[in-house]
Amino acid sequence: MNALSRFFIRRPIGCILLAIAIVLAGLLALRLLPVAPLPRVDFPVIQVRASLPGASPESMASTVAAPLERALGSIAGVTGIRSSSNQGSTNVTLQFDLTRDIDDAAREVQAAINASRGQLPSGMSGNPSFVKVNPSQAPIMALALSSPRLPPSALYDNASTVLAQKLAQVVGVGEVTVDGSSLPAVRVQARPEALAHRGLSLDDVRSAIADANAWRPVGQIEQDAQRWQIALPAPLRTAADFEQLVVRHDAGTLVRLHEVASVTDSVENRYTAGYHNDRPAVVLLVSRRPGANIVETIDAINAQLPQLRALLPADTALRVVMDRSPGIRATLREAQFTLVLTCVLVMAVVWAFLASFRTALIPALALPVSLVGSFAVMWWQGFSLNNLSLMALIVAAGLVVDDAIVVLENIQRHIETARAAQAAAGQREVGRRTVWRAALTGAGEVGFTLLAMNLALIVVFVSVLFMGGVVERLFREFAITLVAAMLISLAVSVTLTPALCAHGLPAGPPLRQPGALARFFHSLLADVQHGYARSLDFALRHRFLTLLLLLATVALNVWLYVAIPKGMLPQQDTGQLSGFVRGDDGFSFQGMQPKVEAFRRLLVADPAVADVTGVSGGRTGTSNSWFRIRLKPLAERREPASAVVARLRAAAPKIAGGILFVSVDQDIRLSSGGGDGEYAFVMRSDSLEDLRRWTRPVGEALRALPELADVDIPGGEDAQQVVLSVDREAARRLGVRMDTVTTALNNAFSQRQVATLYDALNQYRVVMEADPRGNSEPSALDHLQLQNDAGERVPLSAIATWRYGLTRDRVNHDAQFASAGIGYGLAPGVSLQQAQQAIERAVGGLLLPTSIATGEYKGDPNSLQQTLKRQPWLILAVLVTVYLVLGMLYESTLHPLTILSTLPSAGVGALLALRISDTEFSLIALLGLFLLIGVVMKNAILMIDFALSAQRTRGLSAQDAIFEAAQRRLRPILMTNLAALLGAVPLVLGLGEGSELRRPLGIAIIGGLMVSQLLTLYTTPVVYLVLERLRRRAPQASSADPTAAKTA
């Protein structure tokens, strides 16, 4: 590196222009970087959907789900397969390895569906379909459409026909879901008594309605040179049109539809309702497509909103009720402010130690060049400006000045040595040539040191790229961004810094005396150096005690690592909550509405809540409801989202038959796999009866745990039903066929769509059912009229009886076994690992049968289990890799151990700080631990490199060399450590949005640096002496000169 420094010292203008070019490239890249909350982690998930109308959940599970699971399970790269079978429908969810290309997987899924078609029931209306989904992503935007004049059905029509189509065309939008009502429809509610009086059946009404709007091409008439199109009368479209429909013409008597049925303009599904705060509304949920940038997609949608509003009828309001971009931007603004504050603190530390603005400016220039230059690398790699990449730059701000400080401090030492020698000779100034030589010599002496320091840190973070899975995807941008900043810093320290020192440092003594603050600081530093020399001498004379202290820190590390609560990612405050109301399966839609309304009023009245949007019924089930809750900005509510959730849980009314679940939306969360809590505990069994029998006892045991909240016990095993028993002999005797029975029941009770009305923009349905006023009790079954083969009316009661019973309204499979997922959230102050340990204790005491497998989780808990298994091996792999790299650099097997001996004190400090601050050991804290490995090794490298050089060039003994090295390197060690420590302070003190994600990193860095700074200044010299003694006793342990790598 000496030749490189010499080249740029001779060309200072070129060197400065090169640095400016790096900064300009970074600024240009910064303008092109997309904005996101976190790095992109798209889970390759495909959902296969199949339907068989009328089939029970058990039938769907055995005849549809099972064949599909067998065919789909053979696809390469499938890491999980789950299915949920309900009445008449099955959803099979495939999760693939993160490295699997979703488009290639989709082609194989289609092939597997085609191959399984022969094993599926013949009565299926069509082939199973599939869709690509990303379960980790919540909707990025929600819109509410309301009007004081238009009914919800008209709003839904506008939303699904116009708005959803236009929004789906926006670049980045993956799916637009419309909920809260249904399309307009003509509803025919037949009166069974009136039908019976006129000798009609429900199927007669259905046939008349279906025939009324039958449409087929009718052709044209041609004659010579003329042609006439044949036109039919306009089809029936409204309830008024259908009221006059003739159902039967019998002996001159016309029976019209309005005589036997109530005909109204209604909706397709009357078991759904949406609302926004206190008004009815239709809700549109927008999800991004995989790979799309959230902020850019939302900006594109907002740009389209004026045009969309212009397409709506008057008195119709389209409001944005949930938008994730303001929270993301606020979080990034807070991160950017933290970055600027960190840079200011680092520069203040440099100035305090150097006591000269001109001198401090030289290492300070490494900050903008290294940090801004990193933006170019981020753009080249396709990264985004997100919390983790900015966090890497915040941390780098405290590290990139280290190299320049080491170079500057060594150059200044040479200048001061030359100045002292010339002052003794009566000369006042050393001359510019002497400064030039000092810059060249000083930079050359520490070149190997800089290489070792940076390689040690780079190796640590390159290891992060081998963590695998979602963790590697999540932290890839952090690691590469930090490594890029360190490499640019290394290049600056051997080019720009020596050039600026050679041409910018004063040749003579300072013209002005330092100020009072600078004099005080330097006096304090002199006292510290004097006290350190005395205490170090004591430590070197009592090596055994120092080694015992080192061994104690190793043991304390192990204990703290085992004892500290662990988790995946810190809980973010995104300002968005998700709510879910689960009602008992026996409750009707109308019966659930007062309960849902009570929960809605609670949410709207909370002082921290800005908007509440929700839907009852619909896709969630007739007895359930979901909410999207937008909180006020953090500056207005002045409490974290977790506190709001805790308050809502405590204040939620205790309503029989209904439970409210609330959780904070996260920027990334793995699919829970079951339940409506934040996480899920999964039970699997090859016996559906055993699973049904034990799901509720296990759920109640979890609900009793104080560590858990919002425990959601699946209610799909206790749905009420009316069981019909058909006397098949009586039916045959009376001439009634079974398909007649099922058709009559379908006509009366299932909101059957019996006809399609074609319009210019959409298609609408005619829905038929028996009049609900006569069907409110199961006894209505007795009066249902059937038509036998002779055309006679036969009451259902003549061939069938009924009774009350229970059924399963859903059957779930996981890995082709019957499964049940019990959802749960965490109580305040409880870590994910503590919750898992409590669950395992509770379930272990139930003595479950051997047919039930437990101990598996879905989502974050499952990832935590896998991470905890790999974490110790990952840390060990990092240490081994660092040892190998340092061993090759120093051509020694012993000196790398001296450097690695600094790590236990850093680990103890980080874990103690996390324990004292009641912060769980998350993946963010693990990043802090990795950073500490690199930072504290820098301190040891500074000492050892100087000591080895002193032994080699000056013939000093090992004790004299390390004693002098520790004193000479104290100043740069204190300066670099203090810069890194103060650089982490804003991470801990930040109170703005997104600070909860950065805080564990700052706590770990500050705790680790404080303890390691105190201990390694003593343990490193002692370990160096012990290992030097071993080397002298066994010279074969180091077969070459330990500094041979330097002279090569």
Secondary structure, 3 states (H helix, E strand, C coil): CHHHHHHHHCCHHHHHHHHHHHHHHHHHHHHHCCECCCCCCCCCEEEEEEECCCCCHHHHHHHHHHHHHHHHCCCCCEEEEEEEEECCEEEEEEEECCCCCHHHHHHHHHHHHHHHHHHCCCCCCCCCEEEEECCCCCCCEEEEEECCCCCHHHHHHHHHHHHHHHHHCCCCEEEEEEECCCCEEEEEEECHHHHHHCCCCHHHHHHHHHHHCCCCCCCEEEECCEEEECCCCCCCCCHHHHHCCEEEEECCEEEEHHHHEEEEEEECCCCEEEEECCEECEEEEEEECCCCCHHHHHHHHHHHHHHHHHCCCCCCEEEEEEECHHHHHHHHHHHHHHHHHHHHHHHHHHHHHHCCHHHHHHHHCHHHHHHHHHHHHHHHCCCCECHHHHHHHHHHHCCHHHHHHHHHHHHHHHHHHHHHHHHHCCCCCCCHHHHHHHHHHHHHHCHHHHHHHHHHHHHHHHHHCCCCHHHHHHHHHHHHHHHHHHHHHHHHHHCHHHHHHHHHCCCCCCCCCCCHHHHHHHHHHHHHHHHHHHHHHHHHHCHHHHHHHHHHHHHHHHHHHHHCCECCCCCCCCCEEEEEEEECCCCCHHHHHHHHHHHHHHHHHCCCEEEEEEEEEHHHCCCEEEEEEEECCHHHHCCCHHHHHHHHHHHCCCECCEEEEEEECCCCCCCCCCCCCCEEEEEEECCHHHHHHHHHHHHHHHHCCCCEEEEECCCCCCEEEEEEEECHHHHHHHCCCHHHHHHHHHHHHCCEEEEEEECCCCEEEEEEEECHHHCCCHHHHHHCEEECCCCCEEEHHHCEEEEEEEECCCEEEECCEEEEEEEEEECCCCCHHHHHHHHHHHHHCCCCCCCEEEEEEECHHHHHHHHHHHHHHHHHHHHHHHHHHHHHHHCCCCHHHHHHCCHHHHHHHHHHHHHHCCCCECHHHHHHHHHHHHHHHHHHHHHHHHHHHHHHHHCCCHHHHHHHHHHHCHHHHHHHHHHHHHHHHHHHHCCCCCHHHHHHHHHHHHHHHHHHHHHHHHHHHHHHHHHHHHHHHCHHHCCCCCCHHHHC
